[in-house]
Amino acid sequence: MKNTVLFGAMSVALLGLVGCIHVDEGDWSDSEEIALNTETALRVCGGPGTVEKVTEDGYTCKSDD
């Protein structure tokens, strides 16, 4: 029973980390561009966990390696 609870807790924590997206933000005024690029990246790349990086200039998807 302990192993099942531990495995479940670790799975939830891991899923939370998979959805993280790295954002480089040089200036607070660029936050609107980054928000728009993040939305676009999520749609184009295929959802959370598939975006590698988002900046005010664009985004990159994770490779399928």
Secondary structure, 3 states (H helix, E strand, C coil): CHHHHHHHHHHHHHHHHHCCCEECCCCHHHHHHHHHHHHHHHHHHCCCCCEEEECCCCEEECCCC
